[in-house]
Amino acid sequence: MTCVAPTKILGVGVNYRAHAVEMKKALPEEPLFFWKPPSALLAPGQSIVRPRGYLRMDFEGELALVIGKRARRVDRAHALDYVLGYTCLNDVTVRDLQVKDVQFTRAKGFDTFCPVGPRVVSGLDPSNLRLVTRVNGVVRQDSSTSDLIFDVPAIIVAASRFCTLEEGDVITTGTPSGVGPLVAGDVVEIEIEGIGMLSNPVVDEVDESVAG
């Protein structure tokens, strides 16, 4: 995999029409951004750690883009010029924390909650890529980026208006319908047309006070 070393990871919430319906949310009028810390990054094949003390940890298969050069107040016509390439991303989320906190920082920010890979691919048209998520070989999400509410250029335009995007930064574009829980022993696979498959096993967090 091409390494990613972002200064920041930006996510977009509620950005597929079918997922908005699934979550019983109105379609947003502009992209709903949140942060994931770089410390959440996880390589393909490494284990997603399900933290102790919470009821539900969900997978969210997503198309992500990697910024190729500094971007500030980009116009739509040139937005894709700032993209180095595209990759698969799993926006892992503790759902009960998301409900409790309302905003997403803790729910999506745990270590291992941002698997990315298997590679960054340049030159793709991000407007109509098939995205499939499987858990233990069973298809859970099967959609296309054509269902995005805000497409990739619109996301870059909106993001670059409130923060400078640096080379290597990652923006993940939202998840389709079909999100669901993960438990220890599961293997989650996210496959996107033209990119490949990102696969990660799931383990429970070890209680170090007991294991010591």
C-alpha positions, 0 to 999 in steps of 0.5 A: 500500500502507498503510505498515507501520512495525513496532518488530518482526516476529514469525514463527511456524515450522512452523504448517501441518499439511501443511508440518510433514509436508513438513519431517518435523517433529512438530507443535509444542505451542505456537507457535514464534516467531522474529524478523525485523528491520524492516530486512528489509522490502521494498515490493511490486515491489522486488527480493529480493536473493539473497545471495552464498555460499549454496546455497538461498534459499526463498520462503515465502508467508504471511498476516501481521497488523498490530497496531492497538494495544498488546497485553499478555497478551491473552485469546483472546476479545479477541485479534482486537480488537488487529488493524488488518488483514491483508496478504501476506508473503514470509518469505524464508529462506536454507535452508542457513543455517537448517540450519547455525545451527539458530535462524532469525535470520541465515537470515531476517534479510537485507535484502529478506527480508520483502516485505509488501503490497500493502495492509493489509485490515481486517475479514477473517475469518482462519480460512479464507483461500486462499493461493496462491504462484506463481513465474514464473506456476507455482503452488507453494503452494495452501492455506488458513489453515484448515490452521493449527496455531495460528490467529490468536487463539492466536498473538496470545495466545501472543506477547503473553504474552512481549512487548508488541505495539506498534501497527504490529508485524507477526506473520506466521503461517507458510507452507503446504507447497510452499516452494522455491528462488528464483534471479535472474530469478524473479518470486514472487507471493503472493496471499491471498483478500480482500487481493490479490497481492504480487509481487517479482522476484529479483536476485543480490547485486552484489559491490561489490568487483568493481562498484566 
